[in-house]
Amino acid sequence: MAAVLHVRAIVNGYGFGPEFRDALLKLFDENVARVHSTTRISNRALSIKTQGFRATALCKSFQELRVGGFALQTPWSLKHKHVKYLVDLWVAAGQSGGTIENKLTYLRAIAQWMGKSNLVGTLDDYVDRQALGLRRSYVATEDKSWEAHGVDAAAKIAEIARTCPFTAVQLKLQAAFGLRIEESFMLRPAEAARNTRMLAVTRGTKGGRPREVPIEAKVGILEEAARLSNGLTGSTVPADRTLKQWREWYYYVLEKHGVTKKGMGITSHGLRHEFLQTLYKDTTGAPAPIKRAGERPDQLLHEEGMRRVVEAAGHTRRTKANAYLSTFAKQERLQKKLPTIDEVRAALAKADGNKSHAAAALGISRQAVYRILGAGENLR
């Protein structure tokens, strides 16, 4: 039986009235573990962690409505005007387009539970995302690999191994096979490597999508992981710890060794980026666009590199490769010197105030025009 979050502790912490609280608890009890994603292929219920994120986000949204003067008697009273108010509130608070989209996804889920499938729209239904700079981008602008930050992955992992060999071997799995953190926790090496050529990644995957990654000459890492596997689950999470306890310990060890954004400027997820960038280079013979090396492979080789990266990463859309590799066009724009505020204003004057025409004349995006003008206003 799938685990279901005990939601009462979450809901009771928001001080809702009895009628509202009881109705919300009933909705959560019956639905909080339900899958809402249309791309997920697993039939498993959502993890306790994801259920917690969902319940907390919804409680916070209803609390924000209450603070804003909307006294909803029950969640069933939710209307389009309430959603519009929340979006405007989040935009005014400077939240990113991705953050707001995630919150709308949670609202869309509860609306569906209540039989109001058309109640919550997309972010585009409420605001002009382009004008507000809220267009979500899946194109990397920063190289998150350890190499890009001057960190020798092998040496750093060897250092970490002296503190915790289990954490170190999970980092090795991430670096060798491009695993996500959760995938490296839950991988059962002996089971996943039954095919001596391909590693079957089936546990802890995003959306429950399994994939295979070539083992190549990395069998030694799998043998090391197998030796550290516990006898109960077959994974490298020690038998005396729950997954939650292990996750906390894992991040404690990384912080101890400076593997944080605030520390060395890296996270363990950067090992996945490095693996996929290397895969692209091995396939095409040219560095990934994010490396800004000025080299471009043949278009057919580029397409094959993108395909292999997406396949190895466990995504379904080709464009998701851009989150690790970036694009040549994006990197060219980033390296191009932006016009000054005075140059933008001059271009606007020539274009009679038309921002699209001014942006085209300057060779930048309309969104960049808004950013430059906004920066100028903030300096006043």
ZAROGU-110340 format. One record per residue (C-alpha): y, x, z; residue in one letter; residue number from 1. Coordinates in steps of 0.2 Angstrom, whole numbers, always signed. Each point is the difference from the previous one (the first is absolute). Layout:
# residues N
v, u, w, r, k
Y, X, Z, A, NUM .
...
This chain:
# residues 380
v, u, w, r, k
+0, +0, +0, M, 1 .
+17, +7, -5, A, 2 .
+12, +5, +14, A, 3 .
+15, -11, +3, V, 4 .
+16, +5, +9, L, 5 .
+3, -7, +17, H, 6 .
+17, -6, -5, V, 7 .
+6, -8, +17, R, 8 .
+7, +16, +7, A, 9 .
+10, +2, -16, I, 10 .
+7, -18, -1, V, 11 .
+3, -2, +19, N, 12 .
+12, +15, -1, G, 13 .
+13, -9, -11, Y, 14 .
+4, -14, +12, G, 15 .
-3, -14, -12, F, 16 .
+0, -18, +7, G, 17 .
-16, -8, +4, P, 18 .
-2, -11, -16, E, 19 .
+5, +14, -12, F, 20 .
-11, +13, +9, R, 21 .
-15, -11, +0, D, 22 .
+2, -5, -18, A, 23 .
+2, +19, -5, L, 24 .
-15, +5, +11, L, 25 .
-11, -13, -9, K, 26 .
+5, +6, -17, L, 27 .
-3, +18, +5, F, 28 .
-17, -4, +8, D, 29 .
-6, -8, -16, E, 30 .
+8, +11, -13, N, 31 .
+6, +17, +6, V, 32 .
-15, +9, -6, A, 33 .
+1, -8, -17, R, 34 .
+3, +11, -16, V, 35 .
+15, -4, -9, H, 36 .
+0, +14, -13, S, 37 .
-5, -5, -18, T, 38 .
-5, +17, -4, T, 39 .
-12, +3, +14, R, 40 .
-18, -1, -5, I, 41 .
-8, +2, +17, S, 42 .
-6, -16, +9, N, 43 .
+2, +8, +17, R, 44 .
+14, -7, +12, A, 45 .
+16, +10, +3, L, 46 .
-1, +14, +12, S, 47 .
+6, -3, +18, I, 48 .
+14, +12, -4, K, 49 .
+6, -10, -15, T, 50 .
-2, -17, +9, Q, 51 .
+11, +7, +14, G, 52 .
+14, +5, -13, F, 53 .
-1, -17, -8, R, 54 .
+1, -10, +17, A, 55 .
+14, +11, +6, T, 56 .
+11, -1, -16, A, 57 .
-2, -19, +0, L, 58 .
+5, -1, +18, C, 59 .
+15, +11, -3, K, 60 .
+5, -11, -15, S, 61 .
+0, -16, +10, F, 62 .
+9, +9, +15, Q, 63 .
+14, +5, -13, E, 64 .
+1, -18, -6, L, 65 .
+2, -6, +18, R, 66 .
+14, +13, +4, V, 67 .
+8, -5, -16, G, 68 .
+2, -18, +6, G, 69 .
-16, -8, -8, F, 70 .
-9, -10, +13, A, 71 .
-17, -2, -8, L, 72 .
-11, -12, +9, Q, 73 .
-16, +7, -7, T, 74 .
-4, +12, -14, P, 75 .
-3, -15, -11, W, 76 .
+19, -2, +0, S, 77 .
+3, +15, -11, L, 78 .
+10, -3, -15, K, 79 .
+7, +9, -15, H, 80 .
+17, +1, +9, K, 81 .
-8, +10, +14, H, 82 .
-8, +12, -11, V, 83 .
+17, +3, -10, K, 84 .
+8, +3, +17, Y, 85 .
-12, +13, +5, L, 86 .
+1, +9, -17, V, 87 .
+19, +1, +2, D, 88 .
-2, +6, +17, L, 89 .
-12, +14, -4, W, 90 .
+11, +5, -15, V, 91 .
+15, +1, +11, A, 92 .
-9, +10, +12, A, 93 .
-3, +13, -14, G, 94 .
-19, -2, -1, Q, 95 .
-9, +7, -15, S, 96 .
-6, -11, -14, G, 97 .
-18, +5, +4, G, 98 .
+2, -5, +19, T, 99 .
+7, -17, -5, I, 100 .
-14, -3, -13, E, 101 .
-13, +3, +14, N, 102 .
+9, -12, +12, K, 103 .
+0, -13, -14, L, 104 .
-18, +3, -3, T, 105 .
-4, -5, +18, Y, 106 .
+11, -15, -1, L, 107 .
-9, -5, -16, R, 108 .
-16, +1, +9, A, 109 .
+4, -11, +14, I, 110 .
+8, -12, -12, A, 111 .
-17, -1, -9, Q, 112 .
-9, -3, +16, W, 113 .
+12, -15, +2, M, 114 .
-4, -6, -17, G, 115 .
+18, +4, -6, K, 116 .
-5, +13, -14, S, 117 .
+16, -1, -9, N, 118 .
+12, +1, +15, L, 119 .
+2, +19, -1, V, 120 .
+6, +9, -16, G, 121 .
+1, +18, -4, T, 122 .
+15, +11, +4, L, 123 .
+8, -3, -17, D, 124 .
+1, -19, +4, D, 125 .
+12, +3, +14, Y, 126 .
+11, +15, -5, V, 127 .
+5, +11, -15, D, 128 .
-11, +15, +4, R, 129 .
+7, +11, -14, Q, 130 .
+18, -3, +6, A, 131 .
-4, +3, +18, L, 132 .
-11, +16, -3, G, 133 .
-16, -9, +6, L, 134 .
-11, +3, -15, R, 135 .
-16, +7, +7, R, 136 .
-6, +16, -8, S, 137 .
-17, +7, -1, Y, 138 .
+6, +17, -8, V, 139 .
+0, +15, +12, A, 140 .
+17, +9, +2, T, 141 .
-6, +12, +13, E, 142 .
-15, +12, -1, D, 143 .
-10, -4, +16, K, 144 .
-14, +13, -3, S, 145 .
-2, +13, +13, W, 146 .
+2, +13, -13, E, 147 .
+18, -6, -4, A, 148 .
+5, +3, +18, H, 149 .
-7, +18, +0, G, 150 .
-15, -5, +11, V, 151 .
-17, +9, -3, D, 152 .
-12, -15, +2, A, 153 .
-15, +11, +4, A, 154 .
+8, +10, +13, A, 155 .
+8, -15, +9, K, 156 .
-16, -9, +0, I, 157 .
-9, +15, +7, A, 158 .
+13, +1, +14, E, 159 .
-3, -19, +3, I, 160 .
-18, +3, +1, A, 161 .
+2, +11, +16, R, 162 .
+7, -16, +8, T, 163 .
-11, -13, -7, C, 164 .
-14, +4, -13, P, 165 .
-2, -19, -4, F, 166 .
+19, -2, -5, T, 167 .
-2, +16, -10, A, 168 .
-15, -6, -10, V, 169 .
+9, -17, -4, Q, 170 .
+15, +10, -6, L, 171 .
-12, +10, -11, K, 172 .
-8, -16, -7, L, 173 .
+18, -7, -4, Q, 174 .
+4, +16, -9, A, 175 .
-17, +2, -9, A, 176 .
-2, -18, -6, F, 177 .
+17, -8, +1, G, 178 .
-5, -12, +14, L, 179 .
+12, -11, +9, R, 180 .
+1, +4, +19, I, 181 .
-11, -16, +4, E, 182 .
-12, +5, -13, E, 183 .
-3, +17, +7, S, 184 .
-3, -8, +17, F, 185 .
-13, -12, -6, M, 186 .
-9, +10, -13, L, 187 .
-18, +3, +4, R, 188 .
-4, +16, -9, P, 189 .
-19, +0, +0, A, 190 .
+1, -18, -7, E, 191 .
+15, +2, -12, A, 192 .
-7, +16, -8, A, 193 .
-18, -6, -5, R, 194 .
+5, +2, -18, N, 195 .
+3, +19, +0, T, 196 .
+13, -1, -14, R, 197 .
+11, -14, +6, M, 198 .
+7, -5, +17, L, 199 .
-1, -19, +3, A, 200 .
+16, -5, +10, V, 201 .
-4, -17, +6, T, 202 .
+6, -2, +18, R, 203 .
+18, -2, +5, G, 204 .
+6, -1, -17, T, 205 .
+16, -10, -5, K, 206 .
-4, -18, -5, G, 207 .
-19, +4, +2, G, 208 .
+0, +9, -17, R, 209 .
-14, +13, +0, P, 210 .
+1, +15, -12, R, 211 .
-9, +16, -4, E, 212 .
+8, +17, +1, V, 213 .
-8, +16, -8, P, 214 .
-8, +11, +13, I, 215 .
+1, +16, -11, E, 216 .
-1, +16, +11, A, 217 .
+6, -8, +16, K, 218 .
-18, -4, +7, V, 219 .
+3, +12, +14, G, 220 .
+14, -11, +7, I, 221 .
-12, -15, +0, L, 222 .
-13, +10, +9, E, 223 .
+12, +5, +13, E, 224 .
+5, -18, +2, A, 225 .
-18, -5, +1, A, 226 .
-3, +12, +14, R, 227 .
+14, -7, +10, L, 228 .
-5, -18, -3, S, 229 .
-5, -11, +15, N, 230 .
-17, -7, +1, G, 231 .
+6, -18, +2, L, 232 .
+11, -4, -15, T, 233 .
-3, +16, -11, G, 234 .
+19, +3, -1, S, 235 .
+10, +14, +7, T, 236 .
+8, -10, +13, V, 237 .
-8, +5, +17, P, 238 .
-11, -13, +7, A, 239 .
+9, -1, +17, D, 240 .
+16, -6, -9, R, 241 .
+5, -16, -8, T, 242 .
+9, +0, -17, L, 243 .
+16, -4, +9, K, 244 .
-2, +14, +13, Q, 245 .
-5, +12, -14, W, 246 .
+15, -4, -10, R, 247 .
+12, +3, +15, E, 248 .
-9, +17, +3, W, 249 .
+1, +5, -18, Y, 250 .
+19, -2, -1, Y, 251 .
+2, +8, +17, Y, 252 .
-9, +16, -7, V, 253 .
+10, +0, -16, L, 254 .
+16, -2, +10, E, 255 .
-5, +14, +11, K, 256 .
-2, +12, -15, H, 257 .
+16, -6, -8, G, 258 .
-7, -11, -14, V, 259 .
+13, -13, +1, T, 260 .
+16, -5, -11, K, 261 .
+11, +6, +15, K, 262 .
-11, +16, +2, G, 263 .
-5, +9, -15, M, 264 .
+6, -14, -12, G, 265 .
-18, -5, -5, I, 266 .
-13, -13, +5, T, 267 .
-19, +1, -3, S, 268 .
+3, -13, -14, H, 269 .
+8, +15, -10, G, 270 .
-18, +7, -2, L, 271 .
-4, -15, -11, R, 272 .
+16, +3, -10, H, 273 .
-5, +18, -2, E, 274 .
-18, -4, -6, F, 275 .
+6, -13, -13, L, 276 .
+14, +12, -6, Q, 277 .
-13, +13, -2, T, 278 .
-12, -12, -9, L, 279 .
+14, -4, -12, Y, 280 .
+3, +19, -4, K, 281 .
-18, +3, -2, D, 282 .
-1, -14, -13, T, 283 .
+15, +3, -10, T, 284 .
+4, +19, +3, G, 285 .
+17, -4, +5, A, 286 .
+8, -3, +18, P, 287 .
+3, -17, +5, A, 288 .
+18, -6, -3, P, 289 .
+4, +0, +18, I, 290 .
-1, +19, -1, K, 291 .
+15, +1, -11, R, 292 .
-8, +14, -10, A, 293 .
+8, -5, -17, G, 294 .
-17, +0, -8, E, 295 .
-7, -16, -9, R, 296 .
-18, -2, -5, P, 297 .
-5, -9, -16, D, 298 .
+2, -19, +1, Q, 299 .
-19, -3, -1, L, 300 .
-4, +13, +13, L, 301 .
+14, -8, +11, H, 302 .
-8, -17, -2, E, 303 .
-17, +7, +5, E, 304 .
+8, +9, +15, G, 305 .
+8, -17, +6, M, 306 .
-17, -9, -2, R, 307 .
-10, +13, +10, R, 308 .
+13, +0, +14, V, 309 .
+0, -19, +1, V, 310 .
-19, +0, +0, E, 311 .
-2, +13, +13, A, 312 .
+14, -8, +11, A, 313 .
-9, -17, +0, G, 314 .
+14, -10, -7, H, 315 .
-1, -13, -14, T, 316 .
+17, +3, -9, R, 317 .
+4, +15, -10, R, 318 .
+18, +0, +5, T, 319 .
-6, +4, +18, K, 320 .
-3, +18, -5, A, 321 .
+19, +2, +0, N, 322 .
+0, -2, +19, A, 323 .
-8, +17, +0, Y, 324 .
+5, +8, -16, L, 325 .
+17, -7, -3, S, 326 .
+6, -1, -19, T, 327 .
+8, +12, -11, F, 328 .
+14, -13, -3, A, 329 .
+3, -2, +19, K, 330 .
+1, +19, +3, Q, 331 .
+12, +3, -15, E, 332 .
+12, -14, +8, R, 333 .
-2, +8, +17, L, 334 .
+5, +17, -6, Q, 335 .
+14, -6, -10, K, 336 .
+17, +2, +8, K, 337 .
+7, -18, +5, L, 338 .
+18, -4, -5, P, 339 .
+13, +0, +14, T, 340 .
+8, -16, +6, I, 341 .
+15, +3, -10, D, 342 .
-10, +2, -16, E, 343 .
-9, -16, +4, V, 344 .
+17, -9, +3, R, 345 .
+7, +7, -17, A, 346 .
-16, -6, -9, A, 347 .
+2, -17, +8, L, 348 .
+18, -1, -6, A, 349 .
-5, +4, -17, K, 350 .
-14, -13, +0, A, 351 .
+12, -14, +7, D, 352 .
-10, +0, +16, G, 353 .
-17, -3, -8, N, 354 .
-12, +11, +11, K, 355 .
-14, +0, -12, S, 356 .
+11, +6, -14, H, 357 .
+8, +13, +11, A, 358 .
-18, +6, +6, A, 359 .
-5, +2, -18, A, 360 .
+15, +10, -4, A, 361 .
-3, +11, +15, L, 362 .
-19, +2, -4, G, 363 .
-5, -7, +17, I, 364 .
-7, -16, +6, S, 365 .
+10, -15, +5, R, 366 .
-8, +2, +18, Q, 367 .
+7, +18, +0, A, 368 .
+17, -7, -3, V, 369 .
-1, -11, +15, Y, 370 .
-6, +14, +11, R, 371 .
+14, +11, -5, I, 372 .
+13, -13, +2, L, 373 .
-8, -5, +17, G, 374 .
+1, +19, +5, A, 375 .
+18, +0, -4, G, 376 .
+4, -15, +10, E, 377 .
-9, +7, +15, N, 378 .
+11, +16, -1, L, 379 .
+16, -10, +2, R, 380 .
